């Protein structure tokens, strides 16, 4: 139940009855999404963790918060599909680009972009909301493909981590839509 309105102009509006279409799934609601509790961040690399917020197996898509508590690196990679990012705290960027993202910055990555994601030393941890569409193609230093990482790899990574830290592998299942 949402909180009760105070003096808001809409306070007498009633919620829509039967707001879900037949067979529709409810939204995913994740309180404190950018938590400081490290158990929720599955190690993506040695220096960067990922907290899944929403997973769509059918479209090979997920949303997460990447977190680096100190200087961090997500290996060189290429996106065959678009990616969206919103910086919550800290600083990060791509070695191949002329900008550095800070709190409040938005980044749209066009399909066909390769880069090396780095988190800089900062007063606050780097926390960035990402929406990743499609697989990540890992690249070597020459920009040549060396492997891939898709939604199924992401799910397996998160399940293994959550089982290890006591949250249970099935925690991820509630994020599927």
N, C-alpha and C positions, 0 to 999 in steps of 0.2 A: 504494500500500500504506500503510495507516495505521501510525502508530508502534507499536512493540511494547509491550505492557503491562508494568508493573513489578509491584507488589504489589496491584494492584486486585483486588477480590473476584471479578470476572468474567473474570480473565485466561485461564481455560481454555475459555471459550466460543468456538465456531467460527462464522465468518460464514455467513449463509444462502447456500446454493448456488442459482444461478439466481434471484437476488433481483428481477430485472426481469420483468414480465409481457411476453408477446409484443407487439411494437410500442411498448413503453414507451421513452421517452427518458431518458437519465441526468439526474441533477440538474445544476444549474448551480453550479459551485464557483468563487468569485471570491476569490482570496487578496488580503489587504490592501485590502479593498473601499473603505475610507475613506482611501486613499492621499493623500499630499501632492503627488504628481506631477500637476501641472496638465494634462498632456496628456490625461488620462483624463476630464476634466470638459468636456463640450461646452458652449459658452456658451448658456445658456438665455435670459438677458437680458444687458445690459451689465455687470451686477454679480454675477450668480449663474450658476454652472456646474452641470451635471448629469452624473453618472456612471451610465450604465445598468448594472443588475445582472442584470436578467431582463426579457424582453419576451414578451408573449403577444398576437399579432396577432388571433387568433380572438376573444378577449374584449376587445380594445382596452384592455389592462392592461399596466402596467410597474412595475418597482421601480427606484428610483435613489437616489443620495445627492446631495442638493443641497449646494452648497458656496459660501460667500461669505467671502472673505478679509478683507473690511472691510464697512462698512455696505452692505447690498444690498436689492434690490427685485425681486420677481416681480410683475408687473402684476396689477391687480385681475382676479379671475376667479371663476367659479362652477363648482361640481361637481354634475352631475346624478346622480353615483354616489358611494359612500363612498370615503374616503381614510384611510390610516393613516400615522402619523408617529412616529418614535422619534429623539430628539435625541442625537447622539453627542458634540458639542462646540459651544461658542459659545452665542449667544442669538438667538432669533427669536420672532416672534409675528404676529398679525393686527391691523391697526389697529382692526378692529371688535370685538375681544375684550378682556376685562380681564386676561388672563394673559400671561406671557412664558415661553417654553419654554427650559430649560437642560439640560445634560447629564443623561441618565437619564429625561427626561420623555417621556411618551407622549401622543399626541393622536389621537382618533378624530373624523373629520369626517363628519357625517351628510350624506346626499344632500340637495341643495337649499341648500347653504351657499355664500354669496358672501363673499369677503374679499380683503384686500390683504396679501400676505405680505411681511414686512420682516425683514431681518437687522440686528441691532444691532451697534455697535462692541463689540468684546470682545477679551480677551487671546488667545483661541483663535479660529480660523476657525469659522464656523457650518457644521456638517456634520450633516445630518439624513437619515435613511433614510425614504423615502416609498414607499408602495404606492398607486399611482394607478389607480383603476378608471374606465374610460370617458374621454370627452374632457374637456378643460378649455375652458370658454366664457369668452373674454376679455370684460371689461366696461369701459364708460367710467366717468367719475366719478359719473354718475347711476345706475350699476348696470345700464345697458342693454347688451345683447350687441353686440359689435363684430366677433366672429370666433370661431374655434375652433381647437383644437390637439388632435390625436388621436394614436394610436399610430403612424400612418403618417407624420405630420409629425415625430414624435419620432425615428423611425428615420432619416428623411432628414436631420434636423439632426445626429444623431450620426454617420452615415456621412460626411457632408461634413466635419465637424470631424476625425474620425479620419484621413481621407484627407489633410487639410491638415497635420496634425501628424506624419505619417509612420507611424502605427500601422496604416493600411490600412482602407478602408471596410468590408471584410468582417469586421473585428473584432466588429462588432455581430451578425453572423449566428450566432455561437456562443452568443448569449444567448437565442435564440428557443426557446420551449417552448410 
